[in-house]
């Protein structure tokens, strides 16, 4: 494998396109040896590919270090077999939800070097987090390169069992929706208390976005930061007592939500 891997990107939609832009921006792939396979690729991706000498929909063949699968899961069974020659000898990195290593291997003529990645929505701006699981055939060096490729989407966390990807889906894959719901609920509460809708919405969204940005750079745990904001007997303590007092209501609801999401993820993967 060269210092910079050659990559075949199958599917240049939202997630595939975000990864592709990140790779080119960070100069982390061998662009002249790489290719994009997507008959309907957006004009922006086509222009980027041409500008960096990346092949666009060439004849399907081998010789790639990595094959990135970023097509819609519901069509993968029909689309992927045609790309089996590209996957021969390569590490296959799938960012498709709900598609198991076994299913990927069957679609790609028995490929054994397969990594599943579960990114989340902020990955589209390089601020996401991805859960990763690799088959036994993937070497330590190849896992390192996978991390480098996924860095275009944000941070990465390896899990030890493929079924743990369902838990990743429940925590971080679906997690942005939990965050958005909290922002929505906080804004609605502000309106109910008497604030104008525009002001309440702006305050809620900016507060949560700022808190997340602070946590990313502060170094303290979420629990430590919560305690730092919560003065004994103060306003924050009064609010948290409602949300998560003796009955620990919020924590129990979040646990139930994650269990429900993980169960559904497993059902969709079956």
Protein Blocks (a to p, Z undefined) as FASTA:
>chain_A
ZZbdcdddehjafklmmmmmmmmmnopacfklgccddfkbcfklmmmmmmnopaehiacd
ehifbdcdfbdfklmmmmmmmmmmmmgopacddfbehiafklmmmmngopabdcdddddf
klmnopaccdddddfklcfklmmmmmmmmmmnoccdddfbfklmmmmmmmmmmmmmmmmm
mmmmmmmmmmmnopafklmmmmmmmmmmmmmmmmmmnopafklmmmmmmcghiaklmmmm
mmmmmnommmmmmmmmmmmmmmmmmmmmZZ
